[in-house]
């Protein structure tokens, strides 16, 4: 998955989460599930960026 694809998924999940929080509150099971899914996407992005940083030559 590319950096742009991950970022797009993060933005979609964040938007979905905001809507669910407004409708169901912070403590609903769906809110918690979506929050965990967003956490997972953010972890994937951080891992991707870490690997990219390791690949770049130092100047």
N, CA, C and O atoms as a Maestro MAE file, in Angstrom:
{
 s_m_m2io_version
 :::
 2.0.0
}

f_m_ct {
 s_m_title
 :::
 protein
 m_atom[236] {
  # First column is atom index #
  i_m_mmod_type
  r_m_x_coord
  r_m_y_coord
  r_m_z_coord
  i_m_residue_number
  s_m_chain_name
  s_m_pdb_residue_name
  s_m_pdb_atom_name
  i_m_atomic_number
  :::
  1 25 0.853 -1.168 0.000 1 A "UNK " " N  " 7
  2 3 0.000 0.000 0.000 1 A "UNK " " CA " 6
  3 2 0.904 1.237 0.000 1 A "UNK " " C  " 6
  4 15 1.898 1.292 0.724 1 A "UNK " " O  " 8
  5 25 0.549 2.208 -0.807 2 A "UNK " " N  " 7
  6 3 1.365 3.416 -0.909 2 A "UNK " " CA " 6
  7 2 1.065 4.388 0.236 2 A "UNK " " C  " 6
  8 15 0.069 4.253 0.946 2 A "UNK " " O  " 8
  9 25 1.935 5.346 0.389 3 A "UNK " " N  " 7
  10 3 1.759 6.385 1.405 3 A "UNK " " CA " 6
  11 2 0.444 7.120 1.188 3 A "UNK " " C  " 6
  12 15 -0.297 7.370 2.139 3 A "UNK " " O  " 8
  13 25 0.158 7.464 -0.054 4 A "UNK " " N  " 7
  14 3 -1.072 8.202 -0.360 4 A "UNK " " CA " 6
  15 2 -2.319 7.379 -0.057 4 A "UNK " " C  " 6
  16 15 -3.319 7.916 0.420 4 A "UNK " " O  " 8
  17 25 -2.265 6.090 -0.331 5 A "UNK " " N  " 7
  18 3 -3.412 5.214 -0.039 5 A "UNK " " CA " 6
  19 2 -3.667 5.135 1.465 5 A "UNK " " C  " 6
  20 15 -4.813 5.189 1.912 5 A "UNK " " O  " 8
  21 25 -2.608 5.010 2.226 6 A "UNK " " N  " 7
  22 3 -2.749 4.959 3.682 6 A "UNK " " CA " 6
  23 2 -3.328 6.267 4.202 6 A "UNK " " C  " 6
  24 15 -4.222 6.261 5.048 6 A "UNK " " O  " 8
  25 25 -2.822 7.388 3.697 7 A "UNK " " N  " 7
  26 3 -3.327 8.690 4.144 7 A "UNK " " CA " 6
  27 2 -4.804 8.865 3.806 7 A "UNK " " C  " 6
  28 15 -5.564 9.418 4.601 7 A "UNK " " O  " 8
  29 25 -5.204 8.400 2.640 8 A "UNK " " N  " 7
  30 3 -6.606 8.488 2.245 8 A "UNK " " CA " 6
  31 2 -7.479 7.648 3.181 8 A "UNK " " C  " 6
  32 15 -8.539 8.097 3.615 8 A "UNK " " O  " 8
  33 25 -7.034 6.441 3.486 9 A "UNK " " N  " 7
  34 3 -7.784 5.589 4.411 9 A "UNK " " CA " 6
  35 2 -7.871 6.212 5.799 9 A "UNK " " C  " 6
  36 15 -8.907 6.120 6.457 9 A "UNK " " O  " 8
  37 25 -6.796 6.842 6.243 10 A "UNK " " N  " 7
  38 3 -6.791 7.513 7.546 10 A "UNK " " CA " 6
  39 2 -7.826 8.630 7.567 10 A "UNK " " C  " 6
  40 15 -8.598 8.743 8.520 10 A "UNK " " O  " 8
  41 25 -7.847 9.448 6.532 11 A "UNK " " N  " 7
  42 3 -8.802 10.556 6.479 11 A "UNK " " CA " 6
  43 2 -10.242 10.065 6.426 11 A "UNK " " C  " 6
  44 15 -11.118 10.646 7.066 11 A "UNK " " O  " 8
  45 25 -10.494 9.007 5.674 12 A "UNK " " N  " 7
  46 3 -11.849 8.443 5.601 12 A "UNK " " CA " 6
  47 2 -12.281 7.891 6.963 12 A "UNK " " C  " 6
  48 15 -13.409 8.115 7.404 12 A "UNK " " O  " 8
  49 25 -11.374 7.170 7.619 13 A "UNK " " N  " 7
  50 3 -11.697 6.577 8.919 13 A "UNK " " CA " 6
  51 2 -11.897 7.677 9.957 13 A "UNK " " C  " 6
  52 15 -12.787 7.570 10.801 13 A "UNK " " O  " 8
  53 25 -11.094 8.718 9.908 14 A "UNK " " N  " 7
  54 3 -11.225 9.831 10.852 14 A "UNK " " CA " 6
  55 2 -12.580 10.520 10.680 14 A "UNK " " C  " 6
  56 15 -13.250 10.848 11.658 14 A "UNK " " O  " 8
  57 25 -12.966 10.729 9.439 15 A "UNK " " N  " 7
  58 3 -14.258 11.352 9.156 15 A "UNK " " CA " 6
  59 2 -15.406 10.478 9.655 15 A "UNK " " C  " 6
  60 15 -16.356 10.972 10.263 15 A "UNK " " O  " 8
  61 25 -15.311 9.185 9.395 16 A "UNK " " N  " 7
  62 3 -16.329 8.237 9.847 16 A "UNK " " CA " 6
  63 2 -16.416 8.243 11.374 16 A "UNK " " C  " 6
  64 15 -17.509 8.222 11.940 16 A "UNK " " O  " 8
  65 25 -15.273 8.271 12.026 17 A "UNK " " N  " 7
  66 3 -15.223 8.272 13.484 17 A "UNK " " CA " 6
  67 2 -15.886 9.526 14.049 17 A "UNK " " C  " 6
  68 15 -16.639 9.437 15.018 17 A "UNK " " O  " 8
  69 25 -15.622 10.670 13.470 18 A "UNK " " N  " 7
  70 3 -16.218 11.929 13.939 18 A "UNK " " CA " 6
  71 2 -17.741 11.860 13.859 18 A "UNK " " C  " 6
  72 15 -18.434 12.290 14.782 18 A "UNK " " O  " 8
  73 25 -18.259 11.325 12.766 19 A "UNK " " N  " 7
  74 3 -19.714 11.191 12.606 19 A "UNK " " CA " 6
  75 2 -20.302 10.242 13.647 19 A "UNK " " C  " 6
  76 15 -21.356 10.522 14.219 19 A "UNK " " O  " 8
  77 25 -19.631 9.133 13.892 20 A "UNK " " N  " 7
  78 3 -20.125 8.147 14.851 20 A "UNK " " CA " 6
  79 2 -20.083 8.705 16.274 20 A "UNK " " C  " 6
  80 15 -20.995 8.460 17.062 20 A "UNK " " O  " 8
  81 25 -19.038 9.447 16.602 21 A "UNK " " N  " 7
  82 3 -18.943 10.058 17.932 21 A "UNK " " CA " 6
  83 2 -20.092 11.043 18.127 21 A "UNK " " C  " 6
  84 15 -20.710 11.075 19.191 21 A "UNK " " O  " 8
  85 25 -20.381 11.845 17.107 22 A "UNK " " N  " 7
  86 3 -21.473 12.821 17.214 22 A "UNK " " CA " 6
  87 2 -22.820 12.129 17.409 22 A "UNK " " C  " 6
  88 15 -23.695 12.637 18.111 22 A "UNK " " O  " 8
  89 25 -22.973 10.982 16.788 23 A "UNK " " N  " 7
  90 3 -24.246 10.256 16.852 23 A "UNK " " CA " 6
  91 2 -24.356 9.375 18.097 23 A "UNK " " C  " 6
  92 15 -25.401 9.350 18.748 23 A "UNK " " O  " 8
  93 25 -23.276 8.648 18.433 24 A "UNK " " N  " 7
  94 3 -23.339 7.617 19.475 24 A "UNK " " CA " 6
  95 2 -22.568 7.933 20.745 24 A "UNK " " C  " 6
  96 15 -22.719 7.228 21.743 24 A "UNK " " O  " 8
  97 25 -21.746 8.971 20.733 25 A "UNK " " N  " 7
  98 3 -20.947 9.301 21.915 25 A "UNK " " CA " 6
  99 2 -19.596 8.602 21.914 25 A "UNK " " C  " 6
  100 15 -19.309 7.738 21.086 25 A "UNK " " O  " 8
  101 25 -18.784 9.010 22.872 26 A "UNK " " N  " 7
  102 3 -17.409 8.500 22.944 26 A "UNK " " CA " 6
  103 2 -17.301 7.078 23.447 26 A "UNK " " C  " 6
  104 15 -16.325 6.392 23.143 26 A "UNK " " O  " 8
  105 25 -18.276 6.618 24.206 27 A "UNK " " N  " 7
  106 3 -18.157 5.315 24.858 27 A "UNK " " CA " 6
  107 2 -18.895 4.186 24.155 27 A "UNK " " C  " 6
  108 15 -18.957 3.072 24.676 27 A "UNK " " O  " 8
  109 25 -19.452 4.453 22.986 28 A "UNK " " N  " 7
  110 3 -20.166 3.378 22.292 28 A "UNK " " CA " 6
  111 2 -19.172 2.353 21.752 28 A "UNK " " C  " 6
  112 15 -18.017 2.675 21.476 28 A "UNK " " O  " 8
  113 25 -19.638 1.122 21.608 29 A "UNK " " N  " 7
  114 3 -18.759 0.063 21.115 29 A "UNK " " CA " 6
  115 2 -18.304 0.343 19.681 29 A "UNK " " C  " 6
  116 15 -17.178 0.011 19.311 29 A "UNK " " O  " 8
  117 25 -19.176 0.952 18.876 30 A "UNK " " N  " 7
  118 3 -18.804 1.282 17.500 30 A "UNK " " CA " 6
  119 2 -17.719 2.361 17.466 30 A "UNK " " C  " 6
  120 15 -16.793 2.291 16.658 30 A "UNK " " O  " 8
  121 25 -17.840 3.352 18.340 31 A "UNK " " N  " 7
  122 3 -16.812 4.398 18.430 31 A "UNK " " CA " 6
  123 2 -15.464 3.781 18.786 31 A "UNK " " C  " 6
  124 15 -14.442 4.109 18.182 31 A "UNK " " O  " 8
  125 25 -15.470 2.904 19.749 32 A "UNK " " N  " 7
  126 3 -14.224 2.261 20.187 32 A "UNK " " CA " 6
  127 2 -13.635 1.420 19.057 32 A "UNK " " C  " 6
  128 15 -12.425 1.435 18.828 32 A "UNK " " O  " 8
  129 25 -14.491 0.690 18.357 33 A "UNK " " N  " 7
  130 3 -14.020 -0.129 17.238 33 A "UNK " " CA " 6
  131 2 -13.391 0.732 16.150 33 A "UNK " " C  " 6
  132 15 -12.307 0.417 15.658 33 A "UNK " " O  " 8
  133 25 -14.066 1.820 15.772 34 A "UNK " " N  " 7
  134 3 -13.519 2.697 14.729 34 A "UNK " " CA " 6
  135 2 -12.241 3.379 15.183 34 A "UNK " " C  " 6
  136 15 -11.324 3.583 14.387 34 A "UNK " " O  " 8
  137 25 -12.179 3.728 16.453 35 A "UNK " " N  " 7
  138 3 -10.970 4.332 17.000 35 A "UNK " " CA " 6
  139 2 -9.792 3.362 16.913 35 A "UNK " " C  " 6
  140 15 -8.674 3.762 16.588 35 A "UNK " " O  " 8
  141 25 -10.046 2.098 17.204 36 A "UNK " " N  " 7
  142 3 -8.995 1.080 17.102 36 A "UNK " " CA " 6
  143 2 -8.568 0.871 15.652 36 A "UNK " " C  " 6
  144 15 -7.387 0.666 15.373 36 A "UNK " " O  " 8
  145 25 -9.522 0.922 14.736 37 A "UNK " " N  " 7
  146 3 -9.190 0.801 13.310 37 A "UNK " " CA " 6
  147 2 -8.338 1.985 12.856 37 A "UNK " " C  " 6
  148 15 -7.388 1.816 12.092 37 A "UNK " " O  " 8
  149 25 -8.683 3.186 13.331 38 A "UNK " " N  " 7
  150 3 -7.879 4.365 13.005 38 A "UNK " " CA " 6
  151 2 -6.480 4.233 13.588 38 A "UNK " " C  " 6
  152 15 -5.496 4.555 12.922 38 A "UNK " " O  " 8
  153 25 -6.386 3.766 14.818 39 A "UNK " " N  " 7
  154 3 -5.068 3.527 15.441 39 A "UNK " " CA " 6
  155 2 -4.226 2.584 14.586 39 A "UNK " " C  " 6
  156 15 -3.031 2.811 14.392 39 A "UNK " " O  " 8
  157 25 -4.848 1.540 14.085 40 A "UNK " " N  " 7
  158 3 -4.139 0.567 13.255 40 A "UNK " " CA " 6
  159 2 -3.626 1.222 11.972 40 A "UNK " " C  " 6
  160 15 -2.489 0.984 11.566 40 A "UNK " " O  " 8
  161 25 -4.450 2.032 11.344 41 A "UNK " " N  " 7
  162 3 -4.018 2.735 10.124 41 A "UNK " " CA " 6
  163 2 -2.877 3.700 10.426 41 A "UNK " " C  " 6
  164 15 -1.924 3.805 9.653 41 A "UNK " " O  " 8
  165 25 -2.975 4.397 11.542 42 A "UNK " " N  " 7
  166 3 -1.899 5.321 11.920 42 A "UNK " " CA " 6
  167 2 -0.603 4.562 12.196 42 A "UNK " " C  " 6
  168 15 0.482 5.037 11.859 42 A "UNK " " O  " 8
  169 25 -0.717 3.392 12.805 43 A "UNK " " N  " 7
  170 3 0.471 2.563 13.035 43 A "UNK " " CA " 6
  171 2 1.081 2.100 11.713 43 A "UNK " " C  " 6
  172 15 2.303 2.079 11.568 43 A "UNK " " O  " 8
  173 25 0.244 1.733 10.757 44 A "UNK " " N  " 7
  174 3 0.741 1.339 9.436 44 A "UNK " " CA " 6
  175 2 1.478 2.495 8.773 44 A "UNK " " C  " 6
  176 15 2.541 2.308 8.180 44 A "UNK " " O  " 8
  177 25 0.907 3.687 8.878 45 A "UNK " " N  " 7
  178 3 1.547 4.867 8.299 45 A "UNK " " CA " 6
  179 2 2.895 5.132 8.961 45 A "UNK " " C  " 6
  180 15 3.883 5.398 8.277 45 A "UNK " " O  " 8
  181 25 2.936 5.061 10.276 46 A "UNK " " N  " 7
  182 3 4.196 5.291 10.990 46 A "UNK " " CA " 6
  183 2 5.249 4.252 10.625 46 A "UNK " " C  " 6
  184 15 6.426 4.578 10.475 46 A "UNK " " O  " 8
  185 25 4.825 3.015 10.483 47 A "UNK " " N  " 7
  186 3 5.752 1.955 10.079 47 A "UNK " " CA " 6
  187 2 6.286 2.217 8.671 47 A "UNK " " C  " 6
  188 15 7.479 2.059 8.412 47 A "UNK " " O  " 8
  189 25 5.402 2.613 7.777 48 A "UNK " " N  " 7
  190 3 5.793 2.941 6.404 48 A "UNK " " CA " 6
  191 2 6.830 4.070 6.408 48 A "UNK " " C  " 6
  192 15 7.853 3.982 5.729 48 A "UNK " " O  " 8
  193 25 6.561 5.123 7.174 49 A "UNK " " N  " 7
  194 3 7.471 6.267 7.218 49 A "UNK " " CA " 6
  195 2 8.812 5.882 7.847 49 A "UNK " " C  " 6
  196 15 9.860 6.364 7.418 49 A "UNK " " O  " 8
  197 25 8.781 5.025 8.849 50 A "UNK " " N  " 7
  198 3 10.015 4.568 9.481 50 A "UNK " " CA " 6
  199 2 10.878 3.800 8.480 50 A "UNK " " C  " 6
  200 15 12.090 4.002 8.400 50 A "UNK " " O  " 8
  201 25 10.237 2.924 7.726 51 A "UNK " " N  " 7
  202 3 10.976 2.143 6.722 51 A "UNK " " CA " 6
  203 2 11.513 3.042 5.619 51 A "UNK " " C  " 6
  204 15 12.631 2.840 5.145 51 A "UNK " " O  " 8
  205 25 10.740 4.019 5.211 52 A "UNK " " N  " 7
  206 3 11.201 4.955 4.184 52 A "UNK " " CA " 6
  207 2 12.409 5.749 4.693 52 A "UNK " " C  " 6
  208 15 13.373 5.958 3.956 52 A "UNK " " O  " 8
  209 25 12.356 6.177 5.920 53 A "UNK " " N  " 7
  210 3 13.447 6.952 6.494 53 A "UNK " " CA " 6
  211 2 14.731 6.122 6.542 53 A "UNK " " C  " 6
  212 15 15.820 6.636 6.282 53 A "UNK " " O  " 8
  213 25 14.596 4.843 6.874 54 A "UNK " " N  " 7
  214 3 15.770 3.967 6.942 54 A "UNK " " CA " 6
  215 2 16.395 3.754 5.564 54 A "UNK " " C  " 6
  216 15 17.600 3.528 5.451 54 A "UNK " " O  " 8
  217 25 15.574 3.826 4.523 55 A "UNK " " N  " 7
  218 3 16.065 3.592 3.156 55 A "UNK " " CA " 6
  219 2 16.795 4.799 2.575 55 A "UNK " " C  " 6
  220 15 17.635 4.651 1.687 55 A "UNK " " O  " 8
  221 25 16.478 5.982 3.069 56 A "UNK " " N  " 7
  222 3 17.086 7.180 2.508 56 A "UNK " " CA " 6
  223 2 18.541 7.289 2.953 56 A "UNK " " C  " 6
  224 15 18.853 7.072 4.124 56 A "UNK " " O  " 8
  225 25 19.419 7.622 2.033 57 A "UNK " " N  " 7
  226 3 20.831 7.789 2.421 57 A "UNK " " CA " 6
  227 2 21.023 9.038 3.273 57 A "UNK " " C  " 6
  228 15 20.343 10.043 3.068 57 A "UNK " " O  " 8
  229 25 21.925 8.977 4.208 58 A "UNK " " N  " 7
  230 3 22.244 10.130 5.027 58 A "UNK " " CA " 6
  231 2 23.183 11.050 4.276 58 A "UNK " " C  " 6
  232 15 24.065 10.586 3.553 58 A "UNK " " O  " 8
  233 25 23.002 12.350 4.441 59 A "UNK " " N  " 7
  234 3 23.859 13.331 3.747 59 A "UNK " " CA " 6
  235 2 24.941 13.805 4.643 59 A "UNK " " C  " 6
  236 15 25.760 14.631 4.239 59 A "UNK " " O  " 8
  :::
 }
 m_bond[235] {
  # First column is bond index #
  i_m_from
  i_m_to
  i_m_order
  :::
  1 1 2 1
  2 2 3 1
  3 3 4 2
  4 3 5 1
  5 5 6 1
  6 6 7 1
  7 7 8 2
  8 7 9 1
  9 9 10 1
  10 10 11 1
  11 11 12 2
  12 11 13 1
  13 13 14 1
  14 14 15 1
  15 15 16 2
  16 15 17 1
  17 17 18 1
  18 18 19 1
  19 19 20 2
  20 19 21 1
  21 21 22 1
  22 22 23 1
  23 23 24 2
  24 23 25 1
  25 25 26 1
  26 26 27 1
  27 27 28 2
  28 27 29 1
  29 29 30 1
  30 30 31 1
  31 31 32 2
  32 31 33 1
  33 33 34 1
  34 34 35 1
  35 35 36 2
  36 35 37 1
  37 37 38 1
  38 38 39 1
  39 39 40 2
  40 39 41 1
  41 41 42 1
  42 42 43 1
  43 43 44 2
  44 43 45 1
  45 45 46 1
  46 46 47 1
  47 47 48 2
  48 47 49 1
  49 49 50 1
  50 50 51 1
  51 51 52 2
  52 51 53 1
  53 53 54 1
  54 54 55 1
  55 55 56 2
  56 55 57 1
  57 57 58 1
  58 58 59 1
  59 59 60 2
  60 59 61 1
  61 61 62 1
  62 62 63 1
  63 63 64 2
  64 63 65 1
  65 65 66 1
  66 66 67 1
  67 67 68 2
  68 67 69 1
  69 69 70 1
  70 70 71 1
  71 71 72 2
  72 71 73 1
  73 73 74 1
  74 74 75 1
  75 75 76 2
  76 75 77 1
  77 77 78 1
  78 78 79 1
  79 79 80 2
  80 79 81 1
  81 81 82 1
  82 82 83 1
  83 83 84 2
  84 83 85 1
  85 85 86 1
  86 86 87 1
  87 87 88 2
  88 87 89 1
  89 89 90 1
  90 90 91 1
  91 91 92 2
  92 91 93 1
  93 93 94 1
  94 94 95 1
  95 95 96 2
  96 95 97 1
  97 97 98 1
  98 98 99 1
  99 99 100 2
  100 99 101 1
  101 101 102 1
  102 102 103 1
  103 103 104 2
  104 103 105 1
  105 105 106 1
  106 106 107 1
  107 107 108 2
  108 107 109 1
  109 109 110 1
  110 110 111 1
  111 111 112 2
  112 111 113 1
  113 113 114 1
  114 114 115 1
  115 115 116 2
  116 115 117 1
  117 117 118 1
  118 118 119 1
  119 119 120 2
  120 119 121 1
  121 121 122 1
  122 122 123 1
  123 123 124 2
  124 123 125 1
  125 125 126 1
  126 126 127 1
  127 127 128 2
  128 127 129 1
  129 129 130 1
  130 130 131 1
  131 131 132 2
  132 131 133 1
  133 133 134 1
  134 134 135 1
  135 135 136 2
  136 135 137 1
  137 137 138 1
  138 138 139 1
  139 139 140 2
  140 139 141 1
  141 141 142 1
  142 142 143 1
  143 143 144 2
  144 143 145 1
  145 145 146 1
  146 146 147 1
  147 147 148 2
  148 147 149 1
  149 149 150 1
  150 150 151 1
  151 151 152 2
  152 151 153 1
  153 153 154 1
  154 154 155 1
  155 155 156 2
  156 155 157 1
  157 157 158 1
  158 158 159 1
  159 159 160 2
  160 159 161 1
  161 161 162 1
  162 162 163 1
  163 163 164 2
  164 163 165 1
  165 165 166 1
  166 166 167 1
  167 167 168 2
  168 167 169 1
  169 169 170 1
  170 170 171 1
  171 171 172 2
  172 171 173 1
  173 173 174 1
  174 174 175 1
  175 175 176 2
  176 175 177 1
  177 177 178 1
  178 178 179 1
  179 179 180 2
  180 179 181 1
  181 181 182 1
  182 182 183 1
  183 183 184 2
  184 183 185 1
  185 185 186 1
  186 186 187 1
  187 187 188 2
  188 187 189 1
  189 189 190 1
  190 190 191 1
  191 191 192 2
  192 191 193 1
  193 193 194 1
  194 194 195 1
  195 195 196 2
  196 195 197 1
  197 197 198 1
  198 198 199 1
  199 199 200 2
  200 199 201 1
  201 201 202 1
  202 202 203 1
  203 203 204 2
  204 203 205 1
  205 205 206 1
  206 206 207 1
  207 207 208 2
  208 207 209 1
  209 209 210 1
  210 210 211 1
  211 211 212 2
  212 211 213 1
  213 213 214 1
  214 214 215 1
  215 215 216 2
  216 215 217 1
  217 217 218 1
  218 218 219 1
  219 219 220 2
  220 219 221 1
  221 221 222 1
  222 222 223 1
  223 223 224 2
  224 223 225 1
  225 225 226 1
  226 226 227 1
  227 227 228 2
  228 227 229 1
  229 229 230 1
  230 230 231 1
  231 231 232 2
  232 231 233 1
  233 233 234 1
  234 234 235 1
  235 235 236 2
  :::
 }
}
